[in-house]
Amino acid sequence: MSRTRVVRHIVSSRVPYGGDMQPEPDASSVTRPTSAVRDLQVVVIALLVAVLLSRIVGGVARTGGLPSPIVQVVVADLAVWVPLVLGVGWVLRRSAPGVLVRRLGLGWADVVAAIGIVIVCRGLDAVLSVLFFGATGLTPQATLGTPDVLLLVVSAIGVCLLGPVLEEIVFRGVVQRRLAAELTPRTQFLAVLVTALAFAFMHLAISTTTSSVAGFEVFVTTFVLGLLTGTLVAMTGRIGGAILAHVLFNTVAVVLTWPR
């Protein structure tokens, strides 16, 4: 055997003390988070920031730091919307406009399904409210003197339009879609379930309810709403029906409780 072969044989046969020689992992072989996971991380951070800011604004408003009711409503809305818009904007920055428009599609089947979802969820909320408080809670609010119409309109725009659209884009359009991308076809139903739970927990975290019973009602109702809208999105691949259901769900409450 030549000297070169002997040296190669000795080097290749050396074993370090205490175990077999293990090759160090190559940097390119290290598992890195997928784009879907990175998007989910961004959205989760945005949701946490929104909840934190909402609580801060609520505390400031209770201590008189925001004396104007209209300012309170606007600032409270922006505290939630701005982090969500930034998070969604970052996630969708590379998406083609045509694809986004198609995902916002709305057909007759979506409209019918949305109306059915609203009937189920509003009925559930009314039943729970009667069981817990003895009334549906969907009656005109009592006011002293003339209602502040501007305040009511500003609140209604946020509750009935801007809020539902943004929330459905965040939860059903981004969170549920990204979760489904990380699951197998047999487990993709978990994307709907997990997204509905996150949707309900966020509404509970930013709600102004003062009792655990009222909080439980908010959680159950929003969870069922998220579950049904999420199922609709999973079946159609579009979020237009979910947005319509959410808009109608909130609008029914605003119309029925509008001061008269």
C-alpha positions as CSV (number, residue, x, y, z in Angstrom):
1,M,0.0,0.0,0.0
2,S,1.4,3.4,-0.9
3,R,2.1,6.1,1.7
4,T,-0.8,8.2,0.3
5,R,-3.3,5.4,0.7
6,V,-2.1,4.6,4.3
7,V,-2.5,8.2,5.4
8,R,-6.0,8.4,3.9
9,H,-6.9,5.1,5.6
10,I,-5.7,6.4,9.0
11,V,-7.5,9.7,8.7
12,S,-10.8,8.1,7.7
13,S,-10.7,5.5,10.4
14,R,-10.1,7.8,13.3
15,V,-13.0,8.0,15.8
16,P,-13.1,10.8,18.4
17,Y,-13.1,9.7,22.1
18,G,-16.6,9.2,23.4
19,G,-18.6,8.4,20.3
20,D,-18.9,8.3,16.5
21,M,-17.9,11.2,14.4
22,Q,-21.0,13.2,13.4
23,P,-20.7,15.7,10.6
24,E,-21.6,19.3,11.5
25,P,-24.9,20.4,9.9
26,D,-24.5,22.5,6.8
27,A,-26.0,26.0,7.1
28,S,-28.2,25.4,4.1
29,S,-29.7,22.3,5.7
30,V,-31.0,24.1,8.8
31,T,-34.8,24.2,8.8
32,R,-36.1,27.7,8.3
33,P,-39.6,28.9,8.8
34,T,-41.7,28.9,5.7
35,S,-43.3,32.1,4.4
36,A,-46.6,31.0,5.8
37,V,-45.1,30.7,9.3
38,R,-43.4,34.0,9.0
39,D,-46.7,35.6,7.9
40,L,-48.5,34.1,10.9
41,Q,-45.8,35.4,13.3
42,V,-46.2,38.9,11.9
43,V,-50.0,38.8,12.2
44,V,-49.8,37.4,15.8
45,I,-47.5,40.2,16.8
46,A,-49.9,42.7,15.2
47,L,-52.9,41.2,17.1
48,L,-51.0,41.3,20.4
49,V,-50.1,44.9,19.8
50,A,-53.7,45.8,18.9
51,V,-55.0,44.2,22.2
52,L,-52.3,46.0,24.2
53,L,-53.0,49.4,22.6
54,S,-56.8,48.8,23.0
55,R,-56.4,48.2,26.7
56,I,-54.1,51.3,27.1
57,V,-56.6,53.5,25.3
58,G,-59.5,52.1,27.4
59,G,-57.6,52.9,30.6
60,V,-56.8,56.4,29.5
61,A,-60.4,57.0,28.5
62,R,-61.7,55.8,31.9
63,T,-59.4,58.2,33.7
64,G,-60.6,61.2,31.7
65,G,-57.6,61.5,29.4
66,L,-59.9,61.5,26.4
67,P,-62.9,63.6,27.4
68,S,-64.6,63.8,24.0
69,P,-66.7,60.7,23.2
70,I,-66.0,60.9,19.5
71,V,-62.2,61.1,20.2
72,Q,-62.6,58.0,22.4
73,V,-64.3,56.0,19.7
74,V,-61.8,57.1,17.0
75,V,-58.7,56.5,19.1
76,A,-60.0,53.2,20.3
77,D,-60.7,52.0,16.7
78,L,-57.3,53.2,15.5
79,A,-55.5,51.4,18.3
80,V,-56.8,48.2,16.9
81,W,-56.9,48.9,13.2
82,V,-53.4,50.4,12.7
83,P,-51.4,47.4,13.9
84,L,-53.7,45.1,11.9
85,V,-53.4,47.1,8.8
86,L,-49.6,47.2,9.1
87,G,-49.4,43.5,9.7
88,V,-51.7,42.6,6.8
89,G,-49.9,45.1,4.6
90,W,-46.6,43.4,5.3
91,V,-48.0,39.9,4.6
92,L,-49.8,40.9,1.4
93,R,-47.1,43.2,0.0
94,R,-46.0,40.8,-2.7
95,S,-49.5,39.5,-3.6
96,A,-50.8,40.3,-7.1
97,P,-53.8,42.7,-7.1
98,G,-55.8,40.4,-9.3
99,V,-55.4,37.5,-6.9
100,L,-56.6,39.6,-4.0
101,V,-59.7,40.8,-5.9
102,R,-60.6,37.2,-6.7
103,R,-60.3,36.2,-3.1
104,L,-62.8,39.0,-2.2
105,G,-65.3,37.6,-4.7
106,L,-69.0,37.3,-3.8
107,G,-71.6,35.2,-5.4
108,W,-75.3,34.4,-4.8
109,A,-74.4,31.3,-2.8
110,D,-72.1,33.5,-0.6
111,V,-75.0,35.9,0.0
112,V,-77.4,33.2,1.0
113,A,-74.9,31.6,3.2
114,A,-74.0,34.9,4.9
115,I,-77.7,35.6,5.7
116,G,-78.0,32.1,7.2
117,I,-74.9,32.7,9.3
118,V,-76.3,36.0,10.6
119,I,-79.6,34.4,11.5
120,V,-77.9,31.6,13.4
121,C,-75.4,33.8,15.2
122,R,-77.9,36.6,16.1
123,G,-80.4,34.0,17.3
124,L,-77.7,32.3,19.5
125,D,-76.7,35.7,20.9
126,A,-80.3,36.6,21.7
127,V,-81.0,33.2,23.4
128,L,-77.8,33.5,25.5
129,S,-78.7,37.1,26.5
130,V,-82.3,36.0,27.5
131,L,-80.9,33.2,29.6
132,F,-78.3,35.3,31.3
133,F,-80.0,38.7,31.6
134,G,-83.7,38.1,30.8
135,A,-83.7,40.3,27.6
136,T,-82.3,40.0,24.1
137,G,-80.3,43.3,24.4
138,L,-81.5,44.2,21.0
139,T,-83.7,47.1,21.9
140,P,-83.2,50.9,21.3
141,Q,-80.9,52.5,23.8
142,A,-82.3,54.9,26.3
143,T,-80.8,58.4,26.1
144,L,-81.2,61.6,28.0
145,G,-82.0,64.4,25.6
146,T,-81.1,64.4,21.9
147,P,-78.7,61.7,20.9
148,D,-75.3,62.7,19.5
149,V,-75.9,61.8,15.9
150,L,-72.3,62.4,14.8
151,L,-71.1,60.1,17.5
152,L,-73.5,57.4,16.5
153,V,-72.6,57.7,12.8
154,V,-68.8,57.5,13.5
155,S,-69.3,54.5,15.8
156,A,-71.6,52.8,13.2
157,I,-69.1,53.2,10.4
158,G,-66.4,51.5,12.4
159,V,-68.6,48.8,13.8
160,C,-70.6,48.0,10.7
161,L,-68.1,48.5,7.9
162,L,-64.4,49.1,8.6
163,G,-64.0,46.8,11.5
164,P,-65.7,43.7,9.9
165,V,-63.8,44.1,6.6
166,L,-60.4,44.4,8.3
167,E,-61.0,41.6,10.7
168,E,-62.1,39.2,8.1
169,I,-59.1,40.0,5.9
170,V,-56.9,39.4,8.9
171,F,-58.5,36.2,10.3
172,R,-60.1,34.4,7.4
173,G,-58.0,36.0,4.6
174,V,-54.5,35.6,6.2
175,V,-54.5,33.6,9.4
176,Q,-56.8,30.8,8.3
177,R,-55.3,30.6,4.9
178,R,-51.7,30.5,6.2
179,L,-52.6,27.9,8.8
180,A,-54.3,25.7,6.2
181,A,-51.1,25.9,4.0
182,E,-49.1,24.3,6.9
183,L,-51.6,21.5,7.4
184,T,-52.4,18.3,5.6
185,P,-55.7,18.0,3.7
186,R,-57.1,15.8,6.5
187,T,-56.2,18.3,9.2
188,Q,-57.1,21.6,7.5
189,F,-60.3,21.8,9.5
190,L,-58.0,22.8,12.4
191,A,-57.2,26.0,10.5
192,V,-60.9,27.0,10.8
193,L,-61.1,26.0,14.4
194,V,-57.9,27.7,15.6
195,T,-58.7,30.9,13.6
196,A,-62.2,31.0,15.2
197,L,-60.8,30.6,18.7
198,A,-58.3,33.4,18.0
199,F,-61.1,35.6,16.6
200,A,-63.2,35.0,19.8
201,F,-60.3,35.6,22.2
202,M,-59.4,38.9,20.5
203,H,-63.0,40.1,20.8
204,L,-63.1,39.1,24.4
205,A,-59.7,40.8,25.1
206,I,-60.8,44.2,23.6
207,S,-64.5,44.1,24.7
208,T,-65.8,46.5,27.3
209,T,-67.9,43.9,29.2
210,T,-67.8,44.3,32.9
211,S,-68.9,40.8,33.9
212,S,-67.7,37.3,33.3
213,V,-71.1,36.2,32.1
214,A,-71.3,38.9,29.5
215,G,-67.7,38.0,28.4
216,F,-68.8,34.4,28.0
217,E,-71.6,35.5,25.8
218,V,-69.2,37.5,23.6
219,F,-66.8,34.7,23.4
220,V,-69.4,32.0,22.4
221,T,-71.1,34.2,19.9
222,T,-68.0,35.4,18.1
223,F,-66.5,31.9,18.2
224,V,-69.6,30.5,16.4
225,L,-69.5,33.4,14.0
226,G,-65.9,32.7,13.2
227,L,-66.5,29.0,12.9
228,L,-69.3,29.5,10.3
229,T,-67.6,32.2,8.3
230,G,-64.4,30.2,8.4
231,T,-66.2,27.1,7.1
232,L,-67.7,29.2,4.3
233,V,-64.3,30.5,3.3
234,A,-62.8,27.0,3.4
235,M,-65.5,25.8,1.1
236,T,-65.4,28.6,-1.5
237,G,-61.9,29.9,-1.3
238,R,-63.3,33.5,-1.1
239,I,-63.8,35.8,1.9
240,G,-66.5,37.9,0.4
241,G,-69.2,35.9,2.0
242,A,-67.5,36.0,5.4
243,I,-67.2,39.8,5.1
244,L,-70.8,40.2,4.3
245,A,-71.9,37.9,7.2
246,H,-69.8,39.9,9.6
247,V,-71.0,43.3,8.3
248,L,-74.7,42.1,8.6
249,F,-74.1,40.6,12.0
250,N,-72.9,43.9,13.4
251,T,-75.3,46.0,11.4
252,V,-78.4,44.2,12.8
253,A,-77.2,45.0,16.3
254,V,-76.6,48.6,15.5
255,V,-79.9,49.1,13.8
256,L,-81.9,47.4,16.5
257,T,-80.2,49.3,19.3
258,W,-80.1,52.7,17.6
259,P,-81.6,55.3,19.9
260,R,-85.1,56.4,19.0
